[in-house]
Amino acid sequence: MYRTEDIVAEYGVTKEDLNRFIKSCSPSVINDDGKISEKTFQLVLQFIEDKKDRIGEKLKGEVAKYKIGDKKVVIFQDDAISFLEKIPSNSVDIITTDPAYSGMNNKLNLGKGRIVGKYSEKGKKNGKWFSEFEDSEENYTRFLSECKRVLKTSTGHIYIMFDSFSLLSLGNIVRNFFDVKNLITWDKVNIGMGHYFRRRHEYIIFATNGNNRKLRNRKFPDVWRFKRVHNPAYPTQKPVEVFQAMIHASAEDDFTVCDPFLGSGSSAIAAIKNNCNFIGCDISDKSIELSTCRIEEFLKNSKDILQKKSMAVEKNIFWE
Ligand SMILES: C[S@@+](CC[C@H](N)C(=O)[O-])C[C@H]1O[C@@H](n2cnc3c(N)ncnc32)[C@H](O)[C@@H]1O
């Protein structure tokens, strides 16, 4: 006999979809105690497989897929919400992400234009490298509800990066979906540009998907010191170490890490270094071009072409 809640946890099918399928079997094949027979279980497996094929067909934005031993890295070009909508429920262990909020840029009119505009490609006057994610409450709520759906209830941990503006306007919405456990400060060591005070930090909300799964150990502090990447190939490129800290703290063997705002692919490199599966997406051509090139080179030669040296400034308490 098989319990439906075990099937939901194990196979990433939603409870609603499974119940709908079971109800459609005639006569009803489920016992009063919520268990189903071996024969019905085979039907359920077939149903899950068919569903996966349909999802596979729908994932049209897939641009690259790599296999390293038994691990997989898959990259999509898509809008973050549309990408998440195509991922099966209850199938991702960790989300580590750094959305392109528009709030900070609206405040930073620095003479020549918005901060992201500063990175316009040669020949494109006032062009931007990438679009921003509209950080309205409505959009952000849709984004978080999709994050919640794809994250496993048993293991799901989520790390979301924020600048000060977006933290104040959107950070509280995270509580509507997840159990917020910590607000981590990433100390970039050196100052950057800024509105009044010059910026030296960003925030990371750490939350669980309603579970009490612990971190790898209890030694990790909530201030992380890693230098920013100097003259990055991709604007807003974050040090791999920031993502490694998140993944190292939360990952276990065979975990799947997801980043719907991939940028230069720092989170993908961190996931590979931590022996995890990875699924990521970005809307921009430049991001897809750079990140797939970076991942391919890293898999071939273990060389990170976009971050040549470590950004750690002190003995690394995370993984050394
Ligand atoms: C802050 S950057 C991420 C940087 C990345 N963490 C790194 O280390 O390189 C945000 C990314 O979100 C992407 N983006 C903006 N709007 C998006 C959307 N609607 N869906 C998916 N990606 C989007 C941008 O193209 C940009 O690459």
PDBQT file of the ligand as one rigid body, heavy atoms in Angstrom, charges set to zero:
ROOT
HETATM    1  C1  LIG A 401      20.927  41.371 -10.314  1.00  0.00    +0.000 C 
HETATM    2  S1  LIG A 401      21.064  40.488 -11.790  1.00  0.00    +0.000 S 
HETATM    3  C2  LIG A 401      21.618  38.896 -11.288  1.00  0.00    +0.000 C 
HETATM    4  C3  LIG A 401      23.101  38.845 -11.170  1.00  0.00    +0.000 C 
HETATM    5  C4  LIG A 401      23.616  37.472 -10.804  1.00  0.00    +0.000 C 
HETATM    6  N1  LIG A 401      23.284  37.128  -9.455  1.00  0.00    +0.000 N 
HETATM    7  C5  LIG A 401      25.114  37.379 -11.016  1.00  0.00    +0.000 C 
HETATM    8  O1  LIG A 401      25.837  37.093 -10.049  1.00  0.00    +0.000 OA
HETATM    9  O2  LIG A 401      25.564  37.622 -12.119  1.00  0.00    +0.000 OA
HETATM   10  C6  LIG A 401      19.408  40.209 -12.209  1.00  0.00    +0.000 C 
HETATM   11  C7  LIG A 401      19.155  39.476 -13.499  1.00  0.00    +0.000 C 
HETATM   12  O3  LIG A 401      17.752  39.382 -13.654  1.00  0.00    +0.000 OA
HETATM   13  C8  LIG A 401      17.469  39.379 -15.058  1.00  0.00    +0.000 C 
HETATM   14  N2  LIG A 401      16.046  39.726 -15.240  1.00  0.00    +0.000 N 
HETATM   15  C9  LIG A 401      15.427  40.937 -15.227  1.00  0.00    +0.000 A 
HETATM   16  N3  LIG A 401      14.107  40.805 -15.385  1.00  0.00    +0.000 NA
HETATM   17  C10 LIG A 401      13.878  39.467 -15.476  1.00  0.00    +0.000 A 
HETATM   18  C11 LIG A 401      12.707  38.691 -15.639  1.00  0.00    +0.000 A 
HETATM   19  N4  LIG A 401      11.512  39.250 -15.720  1.00  0.00    +0.000 N 
HETATM   20  N5  LIG A 401      12.840  37.355 -15.683  1.00  0.00    +0.000 NA
HETATM   21  C12 LIG A 401      14.067  36.755 -15.598  1.00  0.00    +0.000 A 
HETATM   22  N6  LIG A 401      15.209  37.443 -15.466  1.00  0.00    +0.000 NA
HETATM   23  C13 LIG A 401      15.116  38.780 -15.395  1.00  0.00    +0.000 A 
HETATM   24  C14 LIG A 401      18.416  40.370 -15.641  1.00  0.00    +0.000 C 
HETATM   25  O4  LIG A 401      18.632  40.093 -16.995  1.00  0.00    +0.000 OA
HETATM   26  C15 LIG A 401      19.671  40.145 -14.765  1.00  0.00    +0.000 C 
HETATM   27  O5  LIG A 401      20.572  39.298 -15.403  1.00  0.00    +0.000 OA
ENDROOT
TORSDOF 0
